[in-house]
Amino acid sequence: MAKAEVAAIEKRCEQIAADMGYELVDVAIEKEPTGKYLRFYIDRPEGISLDDCEAYHKAVRQLADALDYDFMEVSSPGIDRPLKKDRDFERALGTEVEIKLFKAIDGVKVITGTLAGLEDGDIVLDTPEGEKRVARKAAALVKPIVDMSGVEDVDLGDETEQE
């Protein structure tokens, strides 16, 4: 299938998500040992439920069948979802982020700091050493740092209890 056809299907799936009140964060076709996986990541401000995933799966299934895949999954991108689109960066302003670079800069391949914005094609971070700028095209992955230090362990009891 031509890239233009895949892009057209993705655009339709994005519209379906918007009509349902979701944001289509990403679509990926990934080859794994068990086959090709078509993965849709949807989100909305109040979060995504299993029912939301099921509803979206049903809504896009017919369109998705035009693509070459073995398994289709719909899920939330998670609280540490990668920042890809401008609106992702806008939403994450003021949060701690980690940038993984395609190639090391001054011997450093991972940079962390507080996201201060996007400017002239650069990701701007506030760090203890001062402002750092990273060309957006040099970033392989940008994602928020999730601090779980304040979360207490939950006792789930003995899940292996026999009847």
Backbone bond lengths (Angstrom), bond angles and torsions (degrees), N, CA, C in turn:
res aa  C-N    CA-C-N  psi(-1)  N-CA   C-N-CA  omega(-1)  CA-C   N-CA-C  phi
1 M - - - 1.446 - - 1.526 108.61 -
2 A 1.311 116.71 136.54 1.459 122.59 -178.17 1.528 110.85 -69.65
3 K 1.342 114.80 150.98 1.467 119.77 179.65 1.523 111.58 -57.99
4 A 1.328 116.96 -35.23 1.467 120.58 -179.69 1.524 110.71 -63.49
5 E 1.334 116.65 -38.41 1.467 120.30 178.83 1.523 110.70 -67.52
6 V 1.327 116.69 -42.87 1.466 121.34 178.40 1.528 109.33 -61.77
7 A 1.336 117.03 -43.31 1.466 121.18 179.11 1.527 111.00 -62.63
8 A 1.332 116.91 -38.69 1.466 120.67 179.16 1.528 110.78 -65.58
9 I 1.335 116.60 -41.02 1.470 120.89 178.20 1.526 109.68 -65.27
10 E 1.328 116.32 -42.56 1.469 120.32 179.10 1.532 110.36 -61.59
11 K 1.330 116.91 -40.91 1.467 120.47 179.48 1.530 110.51 -63.64
12 R 1.321 117.64 -41.25 1.470 121.18 177.52 1.532 110.30 -64.30
13 C 1.329 116.44 -41.53 1.470 120.53 178.97 1.525 110.73 -65.02
14 E 1.330 116.56 -34.49 1.466 120.98 176.80 1.530 109.90 -65.58
15 Q 1.336 116.83 -39.98 1.467 120.85 178.97 1.528 110.65 -67.16
16 I 1.326 116.56 -40.54 1.471 120.48 177.58 1.530 109.54 -60.19
17 A 1.331 116.32 -44.16 1.468 120.44 178.38 1.529 110.21 -59.39
18 A 1.323 116.61 -46.85 1.469 120.64 -179.30 1.528 110.76 -61.66
19 D 1.333 116.74 -41.71 1.467 120.68 179.01 1.529 111.77 -62.64
20 M 1.331 116.62 -28.00 1.463 121.54 -179.63 1.531 112.11 -91.13
21 G 1.341 116.78 -0.95 1.459 120.63 179.51 1.517 113.99 89.05
22 Y 1.328 117.17 15.90 1.461 122.28 -179.90 1.523 109.94 -111.13
23 E 1.310 114.85 164.87 1.456 122.07 169.81 1.524 106.58 -110.71
24 L 1.318 116.77 128.28 1.461 120.22 173.71 1.522 106.16 -82.06
25 V 1.319 116.06 106.21 1.458 122.05 -175.12 1.518 110.83 -78.25
26 D 1.327 116.56 -42.47 1.464 120.18 -176.82 1.519 109.66 -161.86
27 V 1.320 114.56 154.15 1.461 122.98 171.76 1.515 105.56 -131.41
28 A 1.308 116.98 133.16 1.461 120.22 -179.59 1.520 109.98 -141.22
29 I 1.320 115.40 140.95 1.461 120.75 169.43 1.520 104.98 -111.74
30 E 1.329 115.41 115.77 1.459 121.07 -174.66 1.517 110.23 -122.68
31 K 1.321 115.10 131.29 1.459 120.31 179.06 1.524 108.69 -89.62
32 E 1.325 115.40 127.50 1.458 122.56 177.81 1.524 107.80 -128.08
33 P 1.327 118.23 167.43 1.471 119.79 -179.08 1.535 113.81 -55.51
34 T 1.327 116.79 -29.09 1.469 120.06 -178.07 1.525 113.24 -88.24
35 G 1.332 118.12 -4.59 1.459 121.30 178.46 1.517 112.09 138.83
36 K 1.336 115.72 -172.43 1.465 122.18 179.07 1.521 109.81 -91.13
37 Y 1.321 115.36 128.99 1.460 122.01 -179.84 1.526 109.57 -108.70
38 L 1.323 115.64 128.13 1.454 122.07 171.99 1.521 105.62 -99.36
39 R 1.340 115.86 116.20 1.462 120.16 -174.98 1.527 110.87 -118.21
40 F 1.318 114.82 127.20 1.456 122.78 174.76 1.521 107.24 -109.28
41 Y 1.332 116.49 132.46 1.458 121.58 175.97 1.524 107.37 -115.54
42 I 1.338 116.37 118.25 1.460 121.57 -179.08 1.523 109.50 -118.33
43 D 1.328 115.42 154.78 1.462 119.25 -179.78 1.523 109.18 -153.22
44 R 1.301 115.38 167.68 1.461 124.63 170.98 1.522 106.10 -160.80
45 P 1.329 117.46 161.24 1.471 120.01 -173.41 1.525 114.64 -53.64
46 E 1.329 118.10 -38.63 1.468 119.80 -178.14 1.526 113.21 -85.73
47 G 1.321 117.37 3.31 1.458 121.47 178.31 1.522 112.22 95.19
48 I 1.311 114.93 173.34 1.463 122.80 -175.84 1.523 109.31 -119.04
49 S 1.322 115.53 135.70 1.466 120.89 178.04 1.527 109.80 -104.21
50 L 1.310 115.76 170.33 1.459 120.90 175.84 1.530 110.11 -61.65
51 D 1.330 117.02 -38.13 1.470 120.80 177.40 1.527 111.15 -62.11
52 D 1.338 117.01 -38.39 1.467 120.85 177.01 1.529 110.50 -62.17
53 C 1.329 115.91 -44.92 1.466 120.63 179.74 1.525 110.67 -61.36
54 E 1.319 116.17 -43.39 1.463 120.70 179.90 1.531 111.07 -64.03
55 A 1.324 117.14 -43.85 1.466 121.25 -179.54 1.530 110.92 -62.98
56 Y 1.334 116.66 -42.82 1.468 119.83 179.88 1.528 110.46 -67.91
57 H 1.323 116.63 -40.40 1.467 121.66 177.67 1.527 109.96 -54.74
58 K 1.329 116.04 -48.15 1.470 120.82 -179.92 1.526 111.20 -64.64
59 A 1.330 116.57 -37.24 1.463 120.84 -176.37 1.530 113.15 -69.90
60 V 1.337 117.59 -31.88 1.476 119.77 -176.12 1.521 113.65 -104.07
61 R 1.308 117.32 -4.75 1.465 119.95 -173.31 1.530 113.10 -55.23
62 Q 1.312 117.42 -46.18 1.459 119.88 -177.71 1.530 111.09 -63.03
63 L 1.327 117.30 -42.72 1.468 120.62 176.58 1.522 110.98 -64.05
64 A 1.316 116.12 -43.45 1.465 121.26 -177.29 1.521 111.93 -64.47
65 D 1.327 116.91 -27.64 1.465 119.95 -178.91 1.522 112.76 -61.97
66 A 1.331 117.80 -16.71 1.459 121.22 176.95 1.531 111.65 -75.55
67 L 1.331 116.71 -13.79 1.466 121.51 -179.56 1.524 110.42 -93.26
68 D 1.329 115.57 159.38 1.462 121.64 -179.42 1.533 109.28 -92.21
69 Y 1.335 116.27 103.10 1.463 121.11 178.43 1.527 109.17 -153.85
70 D 1.336 115.65 162.66 1.465 121.22 177.99 1.529 111.98 -102.89
71 F 1.330 116.64 -35.93 1.462 121.86 -177.03 1.525 109.02 -134.67
72 M 1.344 116.21 143.24 1.461 120.55 177.42 1.526 108.94 -119.73
73 E 1.330 115.37 134.28 1.461 121.65 178.46 1.523 109.51 -128.62
74 V 1.316 115.66 144.24 1.463 122.08 173.44 1.523 106.25 -127.31
75 S 1.332 116.57 128.83 1.461 119.04 179.94 1.523 110.31 -152.89
76 S 1.310 114.29 172.63 1.456 122.04 171.90 1.525 107.13 -78.98
77 P 1.321 117.88 147.43 1.460 118.80 176.86 1.522 112.96 -74.06
78 G 1.337 118.06 -9.01 1.465 121.38 179.10 1.518 111.95 90.20
79 I 1.324 115.36 168.64 1.466 119.24 -177.10 1.526 112.38 -72.31
80 D 1.325 116.58 -18.27 1.462 119.52 178.40 1.528 110.87 -104.36
81 R 1.341 115.97 34.27 1.459 120.82 -177.05 1.518 110.89 -57.07
82 P 1.314 116.58 139.00 1.466 120.24 178.48 1.528 111.45 -61.65
83 L 1.311 115.43 147.83 1.460 121.63 176.23 1.522 107.01 -92.55
84 K 1.317 116.54 116.77 1.461 120.60 -177.67 1.522 112.36 -122.31
85 K 1.316 115.94 -46.96 1.462 120.97 -175.72 1.525 109.57 -94.02
86 D 1.333 115.70 159.32 1.469 119.90 178.70 1.522 111.37 -53.41
87 R 1.333 117.07 -41.18 1.474 119.52 -178.09 1.531 111.59 -66.29
88 D 1.352 117.68 -27.37 1.468 120.36 175.31 1.527 109.91 -65.30
89 F 1.336 115.35 -43.35 1.462 119.87 179.42 1.529 110.71 -66.38
90 E 1.333 116.99 -40.96 1.468 120.71 178.64 1.527 110.76 -60.39
91 R 1.324 115.94 -42.33 1.468 121.39 -178.99 1.535 110.75 -66.25
92 A 1.328 116.89 -29.32 1.465 120.84 -174.77 1.528 113.92 -96.30
93 L 1.324 117.92 4.37 1.472 119.76 179.18 1.527 110.47 -53.10
94 G 1.328 115.63 134.47 1.460 120.56 177.92 1.518 114.41 86.91
95 T 1.325 117.59 -1.20 1.468 120.05 179.14 1.529 110.21 -102.18
96 E 1.323 114.53 157.74 1.460 120.44 176.58 1.523 108.87 -74.47
97 V 1.335 116.56 132.07 1.461 121.03 179.18 1.521 110.43 -131.14
98 E 1.320 113.29 161.04 1.461 121.66 175.88 1.519 107.05 -120.85
99 I 1.326 116.08 130.12 1.457 121.47 177.14 1.521 107.92 -112.72
100 K 1.333 115.89 121.07 1.465 121.31 173.23 1.522 106.73 -99.51
101 L 1.310 116.00 126.90 1.457 121.91 -175.23 1.525 111.83 -94.32
102 F 1.329 115.67 151.01 1.462 120.05 174.46 1.526 109.66 -63.99
103 K 1.336 115.92 -43.75 1.466 122.14 179.27 1.522 108.51 -130.57
104 A 1.314 115.45 145.61 1.465 120.34 179.74 1.530 110.83 -62.23
105 I 1.323 115.27 142.45 1.462 122.13 173.88 1.520 106.31 -116.42
106 D 1.320 116.95 120.69 1.469 122.45 -176.25 1.527 110.77 53.33
107 G 1.337 116.69 39.48 1.459 122.13 177.80 1.517 114.84 78.35
108 V 1.327 117.57 4.53 1.466 121.79 -177.70 1.525 109.53 -112.50
109 K 1.335 116.00 129.68 1.461 120.41 -179.87 1.530 112.30 -109.04
110 V 1.344 117.73 -13.48 1.465 122.24 178.70 1.526 108.23 -131.34
111 I 1.332 115.61 129.56 1.464 121.45 179.90 1.528 107.94 -124.50
112 T 1.331 116.37 135.86 1.466 120.15 177.15 1.522 109.36 -123.55
113 G 1.316 114.95 153.27 1.451 120.84 178.15 1.515 110.13 173.35
114 T 1.315 116.14 -178.45 1.459 122.05 178.05 1.523 108.50 -88.84
115 L 1.323 116.08 126.31 1.459 120.58 -178.60 1.527 109.85 -66.89
116 A 1.340 115.41 117.52 1.462 121.12 -179.74 1.528 111.90 -101.17
117 G 1.336 116.99 -18.64 1.458 118.56 177.12 1.510 113.58 151.38
118 L 1.323 114.07 -176.01 1.461 123.75 173.11 1.518 106.45 -116.14
119 E 1.329 116.06 132.99 1.455 119.42 -177.51 1.521 109.95 -148.70
120 D 1.309 116.54 121.38 1.468 122.04 176.58 1.529 112.62 51.27
121 G 1.318 117.40 42.73 1.460 121.14 178.58 1.516 114.35 80.44
122 D 1.321 117.06 5.42 1.469 121.59 179.44 1.526 110.76 -110.19
123 I 1.327 114.94 148.88 1.459 121.89 169.25 1.524 105.33 -91.66
124 V 1.321 116.79 125.34 1.466 121.22 -176.79 1.525 108.87 -105.41
125 L 1.340 115.29 125.55 1.465 122.01 179.39 1.519 110.38 -119.53
126 D 1.326 115.85 144.61 1.459 121.67 167.38 1.520 106.01 -96.77
127 T 1.331 116.50 124.91 1.464 121.56 179.72 1.528 108.36 -127.18
128 P 1.332 117.67 165.99 1.471 119.46 176.71 1.535 112.41 -57.38
129 E 1.337 116.45 -26.06 1.470 120.85 179.42 1.527 112.17 -86.72
130 G 1.323 117.27 -1.64 1.464 121.21 -178.01 1.523 111.31 114.78
131 E 1.321 115.52 -171.00 1.466 120.40 -178.06 1.525 110.92 -70.68
132 K 1.329 115.33 135.41 1.471 121.01 174.77 1.512 107.81 -123.87
133 R 1.330 114.88 142.21 1.461 121.15 176.99 1.518 108.49 -120.40
134 V 1.318 114.53 134.45 1.461 120.83 178.52 1.523 106.93 -127.37
135 A 1.312 116.67 127.26 1.463 119.76 176.79 1.527 108.63 -59.63
136 R 1.312 116.06 129.92 1.473 120.31 -177.49 1.521 110.96 -57.37
137 K 1.328 116.92 -37.01 1.469 120.25 -179.11 1.533 112.12 -70.44
138 A 1.340 117.92 -14.80 1.467 121.65 177.89 1.524 112.03 -86.19
139 A 1.339 116.41 -11.49 1.470 121.58 -176.47 1.527 110.63 -89.18
140 A 1.322 115.76 118.65 1.467 120.63 175.89 1.522 110.09 -76.91
141 L 1.336 116.53 -35.75 1.460 121.82 -177.28 1.523 109.38 -153.78
142 V 1.327 115.71 133.57 1.465 121.49 174.15 1.517 106.19 -127.25
143 K 1.336 116.11 123.37 1.466 118.35 178.73 1.520 110.30 -146.44
144 P 1.343 115.44 154.02 1.461 118.99 178.76 1.523 111.10 -68.77
145 I 1.315 115.18 150.65 1.460 120.85 174.37 1.525 106.41 -92.36
146 V 1.311 116.69 121.68 1.461 121.64 -178.17 1.520 108.17 -97.67
147 D 1.331 115.74 117.66 1.461 121.60 -179.67 1.525 108.88 -91.25
148 M 1.308 116.42 110.66 1.465 121.75 -179.26 1.527 111.47 -101.99
149 S 1.343 117.29 11.94 1.467 119.80 -175.43 1.525 112.94 -65.40
150 G 1.324 118.50 -25.79 1.459 120.53 -179.64 1.514 113.79 -89.35
151 V 1.314 116.90 0.68 1.463 121.03 -177.88 1.522 108.89 -92.82
152 E 1.319 115.39 126.94 1.460 119.56 179.69 1.520 110.44 -85.35
153 D 1.322 115.77 150.91 1.460 120.33 174.85 1.519 109.07 -65.49
154 V 1.304 115.72 142.80 1.459 121.61 178.55 1.518 108.11 -105.16
155 D 1.325 116.23 129.44 1.461 120.76 178.04 1.524 108.26 -82.64
156 L 1.325 115.87 112.57 1.460 120.84 -179.65 1.520 111.97 -90.03
157 G 1.302 116.39 2.84 1.466 119.88 -179.89 1.514 110.71 74.25
158 D 1.303 114.82 -167.87 1.463 120.32 -179.45 1.523 108.72 -89.09
159 E 1.325 115.71 100.11 1.463 120.65 -178.40 1.523 112.40 -75.72
160 T 1.328 116.78 -10.56 1.468 119.69 -178.69 1.523 111.43 -98.20
161 E 1.311 115.74 13.49 1.462 121.50 -178.23 1.527 110.79 -56.23
162 Q 1.321 115.97 132.59 1.466 119.99 -178.98 1.513 110.09 -97.83
163 E 1.332 114.88 147.48 1.470 120.09 -179.26 1.499 111.51 -89.83
